[in-house]
Structure formats: C-alpha cells, structure tokens
Amino acid sequence: MNYILSDGTHREALFPFTFTRPVAEIRVGILTICEKWEKWLNASVSVKTEDYLSTKFLLKTSSENVIINASYLPDADLVKAVQQLQLGEALMDGDTYIAYATTDVEATFDASKYTANSFQPKGLTIKNTWDIFSKNGGALQSDFEVLIAGRQSQPISNTNQVVHPENIFLEEGAKVEFSILNASTGPIYIGKDAEIMEGCIVRGGFALCEGAIVKMGAKIYGPTTAGPFCRLGGEVNNSVLFAYSNKGHEGFLGNSVLGEWCNLGADTNTSNMKNNYAPVRLWSYQTEGFAKTGLQFCGLMMGDHSKCGINTMFNTGTVVGVSANIFGSGYPRNFIPSFSWGGASGFTAFKTNKAFEVAEAMMKRRNVEFTEAEAQILEHVFELTQKWRKY
C-alpha cells in the first residue's frame, strides 16, 4: 500500500499553522505528524492537501492507497488497524474517517462507498491549535520511546547535574555543559548538533531538535519542544516551536505555539492565565468568534514568519496570523490577522513585497533559500486572509 496523510476535517481549526502547511507537517512532541507515521509504518508517506500548498508538499499516488486523517497520531493499535485495511474498507471513529483504502486518491471521501470498520482510538488527536501544546507531553513521550529504541545515548558530561539520566538521550554532536537536567517528570531529548549552553535549568519533558540552541541561563519547564534550529532563552513553559524560530532572550513564553521563522524580541512576555482564572477563549477562524478551549492556561498562537519587537506584551489567548509584525507599547488585541503591521495603537496592512524582504533576510541568515514556492504560498495566504484585515 501507498500511504498518504490528508488534512481531514480539522484544517481550519488549526489555522494559522495550516495556512502554510498541511496538517501532517505540524510538529508535536519531537517529530512532525508525517515523521511519526513514517517511523511507525516504516514507509515513506506523502500528503494530500490544498492545491496552493501542493507545489511544496507533494502527493505521491499508486494503484492502491491508504489515506490517513493526519489529525490522528499513530500508536501500536491504530497502526495495526491501518495496515490491515483492504481496498474499499474504511476505519471510522464515529462519523469521522481515520483512514480508508482506495484506488481513487482525488475523490472526496464518501462513507457510503466503503465498508466501515469501527475503531475507538486511544491515542492522541490534534484537532485544535491548543492541542499542540496541551498534548505535547504525551506525544513527546511516544516519540522518545520510538527514537531511542535499541540505541545508546551519547555520554552526558559530568559537568552537569542530572536527575534520572536513563530518561535523557543525546544524539551525535549534542552538547550540554554545566546545566541541570531533571528528567523525573518526562524525558529529555537533545538532537543532533543541538546545544544547551552553560547555566540552564531544564525540567522534562523537553525536546531540543537538530541544531537548536538553549542560551545561557534559560529556565525550561516541560513539556516543551524546540524544533530544528530554534533558539530558546529566558523562561519557557509547555510550549512548542516548529522550526527556525527564536525566543532567544529574557521574557516568558508559556502554553504557546510558534510556527516557523518567528522571532520574539527581547523581554517579550506572554500571559498564559487570565486574572480572574476563567477558562481561556481563542479566536476561531471557522466561526470568526472566540472559541472555548476549556483550558485555564493558554498563551500565544503565532503563525509562520511573524515577529514582535522588544518588550511586547501578549494578552492571554492571543492568536497572531502569518507574516505579522508587532511592536510598540501596550497590549495589542488578542486576534492579529495575517500580514498586519503595528501594535496596540493600531495596525496597517503589511504588504507582501515588504514581508518577503523580511522573510528572505531572516532565512538567508540560516542559509535557507526563500523560494518561489514559498512566495506563492504566502501570496495566497495574503489573499485568503484579506477579509480579516479592516485597514
């Protein structure tokens, strides 16, 4: 069988992160959802997504395909059920498909055309933006077990203070000196060529992916993930950064998710709890209102390529779209549309030519090319999000 991950029915609930990527490319735990399925299936996996994303995220088809709803994370029982599917069969979670086997990849799923196999998933699902940080601990533990199975960690330097070293794994080239690593509350994974600088205090679960850096004196509370080539500093609690994003200075980031190529200026702080301790509501792109999260702790959701200046203050439950640039004193509002420029005193539209200059400059610093495919995706997002910019 040829395996394909689809956006399923929760793509809009995962905006702003899925404006610029398929659901399968969301990072939660250590790996992206796509990487998780590839590990569990021991097979390459492609994605079925929106047309404007397909030039960057390619679809591979065959005569026999299993299409998997990417909102469902793999575990042993689910993977077994998916692998046993025959053509014309579908794995169903109530009225929602988990996976189905088909010869026609392009057709929209129609339950009446498939033999339904009922399945009650016990694993994790990612159906809302806040699931990414709130379920990060379980995803991190699962990924850790898969990644280290049958392998030996690189030695941990004896300059460090370590609690439960059996729950700590260092990949080749990882560096940690003169820091405190406490893995009693979750595993600590340090990826290839990643570094924890001197004087850091890390409480698991924590994943520092390839090439990422924790700067001197940082305080990290799990479960937190810093994706490939990210930078962390200051105080971070239960947050996920996808890749190439920076929270490199003092300030607090809590119960939050940052996409790729984001940058938080020095002394940026996020509020993750309301003063009256009420459950947090987050902006919903689906209803164009504020949705109940059911969570008491919820901070910042920031889409790809967004930035903020020094001393920025984000209110509890703030959603920032793609390619926004935020600066100035005071609290900006708690929904900032994509391609917005400004702060608490007001916003104007951040035109794509200027936004692309910023993106290209930031990516060049990391020796990554800002491609035409990337520009086309962002152009599409600019048009797609126009209705939320009232300026």
C-alpha positions in Angstrom: 0.0 0.0 0.0 1.0 3.6 -0.6 0.4 5.8 2.4 -1.0 9.3 2.2 -1.8 11.8 5.0 -4.7 14.0 4.4 -5.8 17.2 6.1 -9.1 15.5 7.2 -11.8 17.8 8.6 -9.8 19.9 11.1 -7.6 22.0 8.9 -9.5 25.3 9.5 -9.5 24.6 13.3 -5.7 24.5 13.1 -5.2 27.9 11.4 -2.9 29.9 11.4 -0.5 27.0 11.3 -2.2 25.2 8.4 -2.3 28.3 6.3 1.2 27.5 5.3 1.5 23.7 5.8 -0.6 20.5 5.7 -1.9 19.2 9.0 0.7 16.4 8.6 3.6 18.9 8.9 2.6 20.1 12.4 5.3 19.3 14.9 4.1 18.0 18.3 6.3 16.0 20.6 9.7 15.6 18.9 8.6 14.8 15.3 6.1 16.2 12.8 3.0 14.1 12.4 4.3 13.0 9.0 7.6 11.8 10.5 5.7 9.9 13.2 3.7 7.9 10.7 6.8 7.2 8.6 8.6 5.8 11.7 5.6 3.7 12.8 4.8 2.4 9.3 8.5 2.1 8.2 7.5 3.6 4.9 7.6 6.9 3.2 4.4 9.0 3.4 3.2 11.8 1.2 0.4 14.4 1.8 -2.9 15.3 0.3 -3.6 19.0 0.9 -4.9 22.2 -0.6 -3.8 22.9 -4.2 -1.9 26.1 -3.3 0.3 24.0 -0.9 0.9 21.1 -3.2 3.9 22.6 -5.1 5.9 22.5 -1.8 4.2 19.4 -0.2 4.0 16.7 -2.9 1.4 14.0 -3.3 2.6 10.5 -4.4 -0.1 8.2 -5.7 -0.3 4.5 -6.6 -2.8 1.9 -7.7 -3.5 1.1 -4.1 -3.5 3.8 -1.4 -4.3 4.2 2.2 -5.4 7.8 3.1 -4.9 8.6 6.7 -6.5 11.5 8.6 -3.4 13.4 9.9 -5.3 14.6 13.0 -4.8 11.1 14.4 -1.3 10.3 15.8 -0.1 6.8 15.5 0.1 4.2 18.2 0.5 0.4 18.0 -3.2 -0.4 17.8 -4.0 2.2 15.3 -1.1 1.4 13.0 -2.0 -2.3 13.1 -5.6 -1.4 12.1 -4.4 0.9 9.3 -2.1 -1.8 7.9 -4.9 -4.3 7.8 -7.2 -2.2 5.6 -8.2 -3.7 2.3 -9.4 -1.8 -0.7 -12.9 -0.5 -0.2 -12.6 -0.5 3.6 -12.6 2.5 6.0 -11.5 2.8 9.6 -14.2 5.0 11.3 -14.2 6.9 14.5 -18.0 7.5 14.7 -18.8 9.6 11.6 -15.2 10.7 11.1 -12.8 8.6 8.9 -9.4 7.8 10.4 -8.2 6.0 7.3 -9.5 4.4 4.1 -8.1 2.3 1.3 -8.8 3.4 -2.2 -7.7 3.4 -5.9 -9.0 6.9 -6.4 -7.0 9.4 -4.4 -8.6 12.5 -5.8 -12.2 11.6 -4.9 -13.7 13.1 -1.8 -14.3 10.5 0.9 -17.9 9.1 0.8 -18.6 6.8 3.7 -21.5 5.1 1.8 -18.9 3.7 -0.7 -16.8 1.9 1.9 -17.2 -1.0 4.3 -16.9 0.7 7.7 -14.7 -0.8 10.4 -15.4 0.9 13.7 -12.4 1.9 15.7 -12.1 3.7 19.1 -8.8 5.4 19.1 -6.9 5.5 22.4 -4.1 7.6 21.1 -3.7 11.4 20.7 -5.5 13.6 18.3 -4.7 17.1 17.1 -7.9 18.8 16.3 -7.4 22.3 17.7 -4.4 24.7 17.9 -4.2 24.3 21.7 -3.9 20.5 21.4 -0.4 21.1 20.1 0.9 22.3 23.4 -1.6 20.7 25.8 -0.9 17.2 24.3 2.8 17.8 23.8 3.8 15.7 26.8 2.2 12.5 25.6 3.5 13.0 22.0 7.0 13.7 23.3 7.0 10.5 25.4 5.8 8.4 22.5 8.4 9.9 20.1 11.1 9.5 22.6 10.4 5.7 23.0 10.3 5.2 19.2 13.5 7.2 18.6 15.7 5.7 21.2 14.6 2.0 20.9 17.7 -0.2 20.7 20.1 2.8 20.7 22.7 4.2 23.1 22.8 7.9 24.1 26.0 9.9 23.7 27.6 10.3 27.1 26.3 13.2 29.3 29.2 15.4 30.5 29.9 15.1 34.2 29.9 18.9 34.5 26.0 18.7 34.6 23.7 17.9 37.5 21.4 15.1 36.2 18.2 13.5 37.7 17.1 10.2 36.1 19.8 10.0 33.4 18.1 6.9 31.9 15.4 9.3 30.6 17.9 11.5 28.8 19.1 10.9 25.3 21.8 12.9 23.4 22.2 12.4 19.7 25.6 12.7 17.9 27.1 16.1 18.2 24.8 17.3 21.0 26.5 19.5 23.7 25.4 20.1 27.3 27.7 21.6 29.9 27.3 23.0 33.4 23.5 22.7 33.4 20.8 21.0 35.4 18.8 18.3 33.6 15.8 16.9 35.6 14.1 14.1 33.7 11.9 12.9 36.6 8.8 14.5 35.1 9.4 13.5 31.4 12.2 12.5 29.0 14.8 15.0 27.7 15.9 14.6 24.1 18.8 16.6 22.7 19.0 16.3 18.9 21.9 16.1 16.5 24.3 19.1 16.9 21.9 20.8 19.4 23.3 22.6 22.3 22.3 23.6 25.9 24.6 26.4 27.0 26.0 26.8 30.5 23.8 27.6 33.5 20.5 26.3 32.1 17.8 24.6 34.2 15.7 22.1 32.2 12.8 20.1 33.6 11.4 17.4 31.3 9.7 16.5 29.1 11.9 18.5 26.7 12.9 18.1 23.1 15.7 20.1 21.6 15.7 19.1 17.9 18.6 19.1 15.5 20.8 22.2 15.5 18.6 24.1 18.1 20.2 26.0 20.9 19.2 26.9 24.5 21.0 30.0 25.5 22.8 30.6 28.8 20.8 30.7 32.0 17.5 29.7 30.4 14.8 28.1 32.5 12.7 25.4 30.6 9.7 23.7 32.1 8.2 20.8 30.2 6.6 19.6 28.2 8.3 21.9 25.8 9.6 21.3 22.2 12.1 23.5 20.3 12.1 22.3 16.7 15.1 22.2 14.4 17.4 25.2 14.5 15.3 27.1 17.0 16.7 29.4 19.8 15.4 29.4 23.3 16.2 31.8 26.2 14.6 33.2 29.3 11.7 31.3 30.8 9.7 28.8 28.7 6.9 26.6 29.9 4.9 23.9 28.0 5.4 25.5 24.5 6.1 24.2 21.0 8.3 25.9 18.4 8.1 24.3 15.0 11.5 25.1 13.4 13.8 28.1 12.8 12.0 30.2 15.3 13.6 32.4 18.0 12.7 33.1 21.6 16.3 33.9 22.4 16.1 36.4 25.2 14.7 37.1 28.6 10.9 37.1 29.0 8.2 34.5 29.5 6.6 32.2 26.9 4.0 29.8 28.3 1.4 27.3 26.9 2.1 28.6 23.4 2.8 27.5 19.9 5.1 29.3 17.4 5.3 28.3 13.7 8.4 28.5 11.6 10.6 31.6 11.1 9.0 33.5 14.1 11.0 35.9 16.3 10.2 37.3 19.7 12.1 40.4 20.7 13.9 40.7 24.0 11.7 40.8 27.1 8.6 39.8 25.2 6.1 38.3 27.6 3.0 36.2 27.1 0.2 35.9 29.6 -1.0 32.3 29.9 -3.7 32.8 32.5 -6.5 35.3 33.0 -6.5 37.5 36.1 -9.9 36.0 37.1 -8.8 32.4 36.5 -11.6 31.9 33.9 -11.1 29.4 31.1 -9.4 30.9 28.1 -11.1 31.6 24.8 -9.2 31.7 21.5 -10.0 33.3 18.2 -11.6 30.7 15.8 -11.2 31.2 12.1 -14.1 28.9 11.5 -16.7 30.8 13.5 -15.0 34.2 13.3 -15.5 34.4 17.1 -13.8 33.3 20.2 -13.9 29.5 21.0 -13.9 27.9 24.4 -10.6 26.0 24.9 -11.6 24.5 28.3 -8.1 25.4 29.4 -7.1 27.7 32.3 -3.6 28.1 30.8 -3.3 29.2 27.2 -0.8 31.8 25.8 0.2 32.7 22.2 -0.6 31.0 18.9 1.7 32.6 16.3 1.8 31.7 12.6 4.8 31.4 10.3 7.1 34.4 9.6 5.5 36.6 12.3 7.7 38.8 14.5 7.4 41.1 17.5 9.6 43.9 18.8 11.3 44.2 22.3 9.1 44.4 25.4 6.0 43.2 23.5 3.2 42.1 25.8 0.7 39.5 24.6 -2.6 39.0 26.4 -3.9 35.6 27.5 -5.1 33.6 24.5 -3.7 35.7 21.6 -3.8 34.5 18.0 -1.3 36.0 15.5 -1.6 35.1 11.9 1.1 34.6 9.2 3.7 37.3 8.5 2.6 39.8 11.1 5.0 42.4 12.5 4.0 43.7 16.0 5.7 46.4 18.0 5.2 49.3 20.4 3.9 49.7 24.0 0.7 48.4 25.4 -1.2 45.2 24.8 -2.1 44.5 21.1 -5.5 43.0 20.6 -5.8 39.2 21.0 -6.5 38.5 17.4 -4.0 39.9 14.9 -4.7 39.0 11.3 -2.0 37.8 8.9 0.1 40.4 7.2 -0.6 43.1 9.9 1.9 45.8 10.8 1.6 47.7 14.1 0.6 47.3 17.7 -1.8 48.5 20.4 -2.1 51.9 18.8 -3.4 50.3 15.5 -2.4 48.2 12.5 -1.9 48.7 8.8 -1.5 46.0 6.1 2.0 44.6 5.8 2.4 44.4 2.0 3.8 41.2 0.6 6.8 42.8 -1.1 8.0 44.1 2.3 7.0 40.9 4.1 9.0 38.9 1.6 12.1 41.1 2.2 12.0 40.3 5.9 11.4 36.6 5.3 14.3 36.4 2.8 16.7 38.3 5.1 15.9 36.0 8.1 16.1 32.8 6.1 19.4 33.9 4.5 20.9 34.2 8.0 20.3 30.4 8.4 21.5 29.6 4.8 18.0 28.7 3.7 16.6 30.0 0.4 13.3 31.9 0.2 11.9 30.0 -2.8 9.3 31.0 -5.4 7.1 28.2 -4.0 7.3 29.8 -0.5 6.4 33.2 -2.0 3.4 31.8 -3.9 2.1 30.2 -0.7 2.4 33.4 1.2 0.8 35.4 -1.6 -2.2 33.0 -1.5 -2.4 33.4 2.3 -2.4 37.2 1.9 -5.4 37.0 -0.4 -7.1 34.3 1.8 -6.8 36.4 4.9 -7.8 39.8 3.4 -11.3 39.7 5.0 -9.9 39.9 8.5 -7.8 43.0 7.8 -10.0 46.0 8.2 -7.4 48.5 7.3 
